[in-house]
Amino acid sequence: MAPSGSLEGEKLGPGTIVCGGVLDEEGCFAPDGEAGGWSAYKPKLLWWCKSEMEEDREVNFLVNSGFLIAVIVTVAVRLASSTLDASRGWTAEEVLLRLPQDNWQGYMDMLRSHPVLVKAVTSGTVYALGDWTAQTTNGTPLAELDRWRVARSAAAGFVGHGPLSHCWYEVCEALFSAIGWNGAWWVTLPKIMTDQLVWGPIWNATYVVLVGLMKRDAPARVWEAVTSTMVPLVVSGLKLWPAVHLVTYGLIPPENRLLWVDTVEILWVTILSKQAADEAKRDQPLSTDTAADEDGELTPVAVLSTAAAAEEPALAELVK
């Protein structure tokens, strides 16, 4: 390989790689590998791409866009089908008015038949949506969204949060019934305290372990994350969840508490992600207490600040 400056304008074999470019079909130096429409890169799938980086980006964009469209269409069809099946002779206004009622009834019917599975799907969906929201709100373009991160969040919600939350709310009600406190006007406050001091730490540790295992982190690293975040995450959770749980344990029936909590998480993750994005635009560090792993993904190894929490999958629940 010769210096590019000594080859510019000279006639050599086409496709000869030189520093800073290649030679075109006429044997002339072509900066950045292009000249006269000729490129040294041969696309694998998308013929219009001129580099491997461009093709990877375009493929990611198409895959992410296709997945998003498929989800939207599937959800829309599923929501509409419950009402359209019985909508013969109805006006469009009547159909729209019945959609929420019919879908809620369908959800409750499935919840009564398969409570654990429905709650697992609910949490898995919310965790995936929460991570997708966190990435897009932080300014990540569709072509650069980390699908594996979204998948890890969905798996953590499906395998962990949904089933375990179902068990927790059942145990909590049984516990307070056993000691005779259920029905008392003040029982909401001890339930909130129990949630924050018992269930909160259990789920935080479980989540950290699940994410660490899915990322194939070393056991020592996972254990470090669990021990170092135990107390800080409980303290961070006090910023939001006691107020939310006034509604959770004061107004919401036990079978619908997970859905309520997951709904709040979506709103919370959007707020935190927007705050983190604003911090980044001002070129201010998110927090001196946060840590990034070798992949550049913020991890709960240190104290999570409000803004920094938005960089981690399922972050809203992580600061519960």
MARKOLFI-147208 format. One record per residue (C-alpha): z, y, x; chain. Coordinates in Angstrom, 2 decimals. Layout:
! MARKOLFI-147208
+---------+---------+---------+--------+
|       z |       y |       x | chaine |
+---------+---------+---------+--------+
|       Z |       Y |       X |      A |
...
+---------+---------+---------+--------+
! end
This chain:
! MARKOLFI-147208
+---------+---------+---------+--------+
|       z |       y |       x | chaine |
+---------+---------+---------+--------+
|    0.00 |    0.00 |    0.00 |      A |
|   -1.04 |    3.36 |    1.44 |      A |
|    0.39 |    6.84 |    0.74 |      A |
|   -1.12 |    8.26 |   -2.45 |      A |
|   -2.10 |   11.54 |   -0.80 |      A |
|   -4.47 |    9.80 |    1.64 |      A |
|   -6.22 |    7.93 |   -1.19 |      A |
|   -6.93 |   10.68 |   -3.68 |      A |
|  -10.69 |   10.93 |   -4.17 |      A |
|  -11.46 |    7.92 |   -1.96 |      A |
|  -13.40 |    4.87 |   -3.19 |      A |
|  -11.42 |    1.64 |   -3.17 |      A |
|  -11.19 |   -1.36 |   -5.47 |      A |
|  -10.34 |   -0.57 |   -9.10 |      A |
|   -6.79 |   -1.38 |  -10.09 |      A |
|   -5.47 |   -0.99 |   -6.53 |      A |
|   -1.82 |    0.03 |   -6.83 |      A |
|   -0.83 |    3.05 |   -4.75 |      A |
|    2.25 |    5.20 |   -4.56 |      A |
|    2.37 |    7.40 |   -7.66 |      A |
|   -0.48 |    5.70 |   -9.55 |      A |
|   -3.43 |    3.30 |   -9.40 |      A |
|   -7.17 |    3.47 |   -8.85 |      A |
|   -9.39 |    3.70 |  -11.92 |      A |
|  -12.57 |    1.74 |  -12.62 |      A |
|  -14.55 |    4.11 |  -10.36 |      A |
|  -12.09 |    3.64 |   -7.49 |      A |
|  -10.56 |    7.14 |   -7.77 |      A |
|   -6.84 |    7.82 |   -7.65 |      A |
|   -5.26 |    8.03 |  -11.09 |      A |
|   -1.75 |    9.54 |  -11.26 |      A |
|    0.74 |    7.71 |  -13.50 |      A |
|   -1.64 |    4.75 |  -13.79 |      A |
|   -4.19 |    6.43 |  -16.05 |      A |
|   -7.70 |    7.83 |  -15.64 |      A |
|  -10.69 |    7.92 |  -17.93 |      A |
|   -8.76 |    6.02 |  -20.61 |      A |
|   -8.09 |    3.09 |  -18.24 |      A |
|   -4.49 |    1.89 |  -17.77 |      A |
|   -2.98 |   -0.64 |  -15.40 |      A |
|   -0.62 |   -1.89 |  -18.16 |      A |
|   -1.93 |   -4.62 |  -20.46 |      A |
|   -0.08 |   -4.50 |  -23.82 |      A |
|    1.31 |   -7.78 |  -25.10 |      A |
|    1.30 |   -6.89 |  -28.80 |      A |
|    0.44 |   -3.26 |  -29.48 |      A |
|   -2.92 |   -2.35 |  -28.02 |      A |
|   -2.40 |    1.40 |  -28.15 |      A |
|    0.63 |    1.41 |  -25.83 |      A |
|    0.07 |    2.57 |  -22.27 |      A |
|    3.28 |    1.30 |  -20.67 |      A |
|    5.81 |   -1.45 |  -21.10 |      A |
|    8.51 |    1.08 |  -21.96 |      A |
|    6.34 |    2.60 |  -24.69 |      A |
|    5.53 |   -0.81 |  -26.14 |      A |
|    9.19 |   -1.86 |  -26.17 |      A |
|   10.08 |    1.36 |  -27.94 |      A |
|    7.31 |    0.93 |  -30.52 |      A |
|    8.24 |   -2.71 |  -31.16 |      A |
|   11.89 |   -1.74 |  -31.66 |      A |
|   10.84 |    1.01 |  -34.05 |      A |
|    8.69 |   -1.34 |  -36.10 |      A |
|   11.36 |   -4.07 |  -36.20 |      A |
|   14.16 |   -1.65 |  -37.14 |      A |
|   11.97 |    0.07 |  -39.73 |      A |
|   10.91 |   -3.24 |  -41.24 |      A |
|   14.48 |   -4.47 |  -41.43 |      A |
|   15.66 |   -1.23 |  -43.04 |      A |
|   12.86 |   -1.28 |  -45.61 |      A |
|   13.55 |   -4.94 |  -46.40 |      A |
|   17.24 |   -4.23 |  -46.99 |      A |
|   16.51 |   -1.24 |  -49.22 |      A |
|   13.97 |   -3.15 |  -51.30 |      A |
|   16.26 |   -6.20 |  -51.62 |      A |
|   19.22 |   -4.10 |  -52.72 |      A |
|   17.11 |   -2.09 |  -55.17 |      A |
|   15.64 |   -5.22 |  -56.75 |      A |
|   19.05 |   -6.88 |  -56.96 |      A |
|   20.65 |   -3.84 |  -58.58 |      A |
|   17.85 |   -3.41 |  -61.07 |      A |
|   17.46 |   -7.07 |  -62.02 |      A |
|   20.84 |   -7.35 |  -63.70 |      A |
|   19.84 |   -4.70 |  -66.24 |      A |
|   16.07 |   -5.14 |  -66.49 |      A |
|   16.45 |   -8.76 |  -67.61 |      A |
|   17.96 |   -7.49 |  -70.89 |      A |
|   16.19 |   -4.15 |  -71.16 |      A |
|   13.34 |   -4.96 |  -73.57 |      A |
|   12.79 |   -1.97 |  -75.82 |      A |
|   15.21 |    0.26 |  -73.86 |      A |
|   14.30 |    3.73 |  -72.73 |      A |
|   14.45 |    4.66 |  -69.04 |      A |
|   17.60 |    6.66 |  -69.73 |      A |
|   19.31 |    3.67 |  -71.32 |      A |
|   18.39 |    1.46 |  -68.37 |      A |
|   19.84 |    3.97 |  -65.87 |      A |
|   23.02 |    4.32 |  -67.88 |      A |
|   23.53 |    0.55 |  -67.96 |      A |
|   22.82 |   -0.10 |  -64.27 |      A |
|   26.34 |    0.78 |  -62.94 |      A |
|   28.12 |   -1.08 |  -65.73 |      A |
|   26.03 |   -4.24 |  -65.47 |      A |
|   26.20 |   -4.39 |  -61.69 |      A |
|   29.96 |   -3.84 |  -61.68 |      A |
|   30.38 |   -6.63 |  -64.22 |      A |
|   28.20 |   -8.89 |  -62.10 |      A |
|   30.26 |   -8.09 |  -59.01 |      A |
|   33.52 |   -8.84 |  -60.81 |      A |
|   32.15 |  -12.14 |  -62.14 |      A |
|   31.19 |  -13.24 |  -58.62 |      A |
|   34.54 |  -12.02 |  -57.29 |      A |
|   36.41 |  -14.21 |  -59.76 |      A |
|   34.23 |  -17.23 |  -58.97 |      A |
|   34.08 |  -16.91 |  -55.17 |      A |
|   36.66 |  -14.31 |  -54.04 |      A |
|   36.70 |  -15.10 |  -50.32 |      A |
|   32.93 |  -15.34 |  -49.93 |      A |
|   32.29 |  -12.14 |  -51.91 |      A |
|   34.86 |  -10.22 |  -49.87 |      A |
|   33.40 |  -11.59 |  -46.64 |      A |
|   29.92 |  -10.42 |  -47.64 |      A |
|   31.35 |   -7.06 |  -48.72 |      A |
|   33.06 |   -6.43 |  -45.38 |      A |
|   30.12 |   -7.75 |  -43.38 |      A |
|   27.76 |   -5.39 |  -45.20 |      A |
|   30.08 |   -2.41 |  -44.83 |      A |
|   30.69 |   -3.05 |  -41.13 |      A |
|   26.95 |   -3.28 |  -40.48 |      A |
|   26.29 |   -0.11 |  -42.47 |      A |
|   29.16 |    1.63 |  -40.71 |      A |
|   27.80 |    0.81 |  -37.28 |      A |
|   24.25 |    1.81 |  -38.30 |      A |
|   25.66 |    5.10 |  -39.62 |      A |
|   27.63 |    5.69 |  -36.43 |      A |
|   24.55 |    5.25 |  -34.25 |      A |
|   22.20 |    7.36 |  -36.36 |      A |
|   24.74 |   10.15 |  -36.89 |      A |
|   25.24 |   10.35 |  -33.14 |      A |
|   21.54 |   11.12 |  -32.79 |      A |
|   20.22 |    7.68 |  -31.80 |      A |
|   16.57 |    7.45 |  -32.93 |      A |
|   15.45 |    4.49 |  -35.02 |      A |
|   13.51 |    3.04 |  -32.09 |      A |
|   16.66 |    2.90 |  -29.94 |      A |
|   19.18 |    1.52 |  -32.42 |      A |
|   21.16 |   -1.37 |  -30.98 |      A |
|   20.54 |   -4.20 |  -33.44 |      A |
|   22.89 |   -6.56 |  -31.62 |      A |
|   25.72 |   -4.05 |  -31.96 |      A |
|   25.06 |   -3.85 |  -35.69 |      A |
|   25.01 |   -7.66 |  -35.82 |      A |
|   28.34 |   -7.89 |  -33.97 |      A |
|   29.90 |   -5.47 |  -36.45 |      A |
|   28.53 |   -7.42 |  -39.41 |      A |
|   29.86 |  -10.68 |  -37.97 |      A |
|   33.31 |   -9.17 |  -37.39 |      A |
|   33.42 |   -8.01 |  -41.00 |      A |
|   32.09 |  -11.27 |  -42.45 |      A |
|   34.12 |  -13.69 |  -40.35 |      A |
|   37.25 |  -11.63 |  -39.86 |      A |
|   37.94 |   -8.65 |  -42.05 |      A |
|   36.80 |   -9.96 |  -45.43 |      A |
|   38.61 |  -13.34 |  -45.47 |      A |
|   41.71 |  -12.08 |  -43.66 |      A |
|   42.03 |   -9.04 |  -45.94 |      A |
|   41.85 |  -11.31 |  -48.97 |      A |
|   44.72 |  -13.38 |  -47.56 |      A |
|   46.73 |  -10.29 |  -46.62 |      A |
|   46.61 |   -8.67 |  -50.06 |      A |
|   47.58 |  -11.98 |  -51.66 |      A |
|   50.50 |  -12.45 |  -49.25 |      A |
|   51.61 |   -8.85 |  -49.67 |      A |
|   51.80 |   -9.14 |  -53.45 |      A |
|   53.60 |  -12.47 |  -53.23 |      A |
|   56.11 |  -11.04 |  -50.74 |      A |
|   57.07 |   -8.05 |  -52.85 |      A |
|   57.20 |  -10.18 |  -55.98 |      A |
|   59.54 |  -12.62 |  -54.25 |      A |
|   62.03 |   -9.89 |  -53.35 |      A |
|   61.75 |   -8.35 |  -56.82 |      A |
|   60.25 |   -5.02 |  -55.79 |      A |
|   56.88 |   -5.29 |  -57.55 |      A |
|   56.91 |   -3.05 |  -60.59 |      A |
|   59.28 |   -0.48 |  -59.08 |      A |
|   57.87 |    3.05 |  -59.06 |      A |
|   58.61 |    3.44 |  -55.36 |      A |
|   57.12 |    0.12 |  -54.18 |      A |
|   53.92 |    1.80 |  -52.93 |      A |
|   55.70 |    3.35 |  -49.93 |      A |
|   57.16 |    0.09 |  -48.50 |      A |
|   53.79 |   -1.57 |  -49.05 |      A |
|   52.13 |    1.15 |  -46.99 |      A |
|   54.72 |    0.75 |  -44.23 |      A |
|   54.23 |   -3.02 |  -44.21 |      A |
|   50.47 |   -2.58 |  -44.09 |      A |
|   50.61 |   -0.22 |  -41.13 |      A |
|   53.24 |   -2.11 |  -39.14 |      A |
|   52.23 |   -5.73 |  -39.90 |      A |
|   48.66 |   -6.04 |  -41.13 |      A |
|   47.30 |   -3.12 |  -39.10 |      A |
|   48.27 |   -4.52 |  -35.67 |      A |
|   47.18 |   -8.04 |  -36.65 |      A |
|   43.71 |   -6.93 |  -37.68 |      A |
|   43.26 |   -4.52 |  -34.77 |      A |
|   43.99 |   -7.32 |  -32.31 |      A |
|   41.75 |   -9.75 |  -34.21 |      A |
|   38.88 |   -7.28 |  -34.22 |      A |
|   39.17 |   -6.59 |  -30.49 |      A |
|   39.16 |  -10.34 |  -29.77 |      A |
|   36.15 |  -10.98 |  -32.03 |      A |
|   34.08 |   -8.20 |  -30.49 |      A |
|   35.09 |   -9.23 |  -26.98 |      A |
|   34.07 |  -12.83 |  -27.61 |      A |
|   30.73 |  -11.83 |  -29.10 |      A |
|   30.05 |   -9.61 |  -26.09 |      A |
|   31.06 |  -12.51 |  -23.84 |      A |
|   33.74 |  -10.48 |  -22.10 |      A |
|   36.07 |  -12.28 |  -19.74 |      A |
|   39.36 |  -13.48 |  -21.32 |      A |
|   41.32 |  -11.16 |  -19.03 |      A |
|   39.29 |   -8.18 |  -20.25 |      A |
|   39.81 |   -9.14 |  -23.89 |      A |
|   43.54 |   -9.55 |  -23.39 |      A |
|   43.72 |   -6.20 |  -21.61 |      A |
|   41.97 |   -4.57 |  -24.58 |      A |
|   44.39 |   -6.19 |  -27.05 |      A |
|   47.55 |   -5.22 |  -25.21 |      A |
|   46.48 |   -1.71 |  -24.27 |      A |
|   45.38 |   -0.76 |  -27.79 |      A |
|   48.15 |   -2.32 |  -29.86 |      A |
|   50.42 |    0.74 |  -30.13 |      A |
|   47.80 |    3.49 |  -29.74 |      A |
|   45.71 |    2.13 |  -32.61 |      A |
|   48.74 |    2.01 |  -34.93 |      A |
|   49.50 |    5.63 |  -34.07 |      A |
|   45.87 |    6.66 |  -34.55 |      A |
|   45.79 |    4.92 |  -37.91 |      A |
|   48.53 |    7.19 |  -39.20 |      A |
|   45.99 |   10.04 |  -39.27 |      A |
|   44.18 |    8.55 |  -42.26 |      A |
|   45.35 |    5.30 |  -43.74 |      A |
|   48.78 |    6.16 |  -45.22 |      A |
|   47.10 |    8.76 |  -47.44 |      A |
|   44.32 |    6.32 |  -48.39 |      A |
|   46.82 |    3.57 |  -49.13 |      A |
|   48.63 |    5.73 |  -51.67 |      A |
|   45.59 |    4.91 |  -53.79 |      A |
|   45.14 |    1.38 |  -52.37 |      A |
|   48.62 |    0.17 |  -53.33 |      A |
|   49.37 |    2.68 |  -56.08 |      A |
|   46.26 |    2.52 |  -58.27 |      A |
|   43.80 |   -0.19 |  -57.16 |      A |
|   44.22 |   -3.79 |  -58.42 |      A |
|   44.69 |   -6.34 |  -55.58 |      A |
|   41.26 |   -7.93 |  -56.12 |      A |
|   39.48 |   -4.58 |  -55.63 |      A |
|   41.50 |   -3.21 |  -52.70 |      A |
|   39.13 |   -4.49 |  -50.05 |      A |
|   36.15 |   -2.81 |  -51.74 |      A |
|   38.07 |    0.48 |  -51.92 |      A |
|   39.13 |    0.33 |  -48.27 |      A |
|   35.60 |   -0.56 |  -47.14 |      A |
|   34.19 |    2.38 |  -49.12 |      A |
|   36.58 |    4.77 |  -47.40 |      A |
|   35.56 |    3.31 |  -44.04 |      A |
|   31.92 |    4.29 |  -44.61 |      A |
|   32.93 |    7.89 |  -45.30 |      A |
|   35.36 |    7.91 |  -42.38 |      A |
|   32.86 |    6.53 |  -39.90 |      A |
|   30.31 |    9.16 |  -40.96 |      A |
|   32.79 |   11.98 |  -40.44 |      A |
|   33.90 |   10.69 |  -37.04 |      A |
|   30.34 |   10.06 |  -35.89 |      A |
|   29.29 |   13.58 |  -36.86 |      A |
|   32.26 |   14.99 |  -34.98 |      A |
|   31.39 |   12.92 |  -31.92 |      A |
|   27.78 |   14.12 |  -32.07 |      A |
|   28.91 |   17.74 |  -32.29 |      A |
|   31.18 |   17.22 |  -29.29 |      A |
|   28.28 |   15.78 |  -27.30 |      A |
|   26.03 |   18.73 |  -28.17 |      A |
|   28.62 |   21.10 |  -26.74 |      A |
|   28.71 |   18.95 |  -23.57 |      A |
|   32.41 |   18.32 |  -24.00 |      A |
|   33.94 |   14.95 |  -23.11 |      A |
|   35.02 |   12.96 |  -26.13 |      A |
|   38.42 |   12.14 |  -24.68 |      A |
|   40.01 |   11.59 |  -21.33 |      A |
|   41.66 |    8.52 |  -22.82 |      A |
|   38.50 |    6.62 |  -23.73 |      A |
|   36.70 |    4.11 |  -21.57 |      A |
|   33.12 |    2.81 |  -21.47 |      A |
|   32.17 |   -0.67 |  -20.43 |      A |
|   29.34 |   -1.71 |  -18.15 |      A |
|   26.90 |   -1.41 |  -21.06 |      A |
|   27.89 |    2.19 |  -21.68 |      A |
|   29.51 |    1.30 |  -24.99 |      A |
|   32.89 |    2.87 |  -25.69 |      A |
|   35.59 |    0.27 |  -25.92 |      A |
|   39.14 |    0.35 |  -27.29 |      A |
|   40.65 |   -0.28 |  -23.87 |      A |
|   42.51 |    3.02 |  -23.92 |      A |
|   43.82 |    5.42 |  -26.54 |      A |
|   41.06 |    6.16 |  -29.05 |      A |
|   40.73 |    9.81 |  -30.01 |      A |
|   39.31 |   10.70 |  -33.41 |      A |
|   35.91 |   11.59 |  -32.00 |      A |
|   35.73 |    8.74 |  -29.51 |      A |
|   36.49 |    6.19 |  -32.18 |      A |
|   33.13 |    6.88 |  -33.77 |      A |
|   31.34 |    5.30 |  -30.80 |      A |
|   32.74 |    1.83 |  -31.41 |      A |
|   31.43 |   -0.56 |  -34.04 |      A |
|   33.52 |   -0.71 |  -37.21 |      A |
|   35.56 |    2.12 |  -35.78 |      A |
|   37.03 |    3.25 |  -39.02 |      A |
|   38.87 |   -0.03 |  -39.43 |      A |
|   39.71 |   -0.08 |  -35.74 |      A |
|   41.99 |    2.95 |  -36.19 |      A |
|   43.57 |    1.52 |  -39.30 |      A |
+---------+---------+---------+--------+
! end
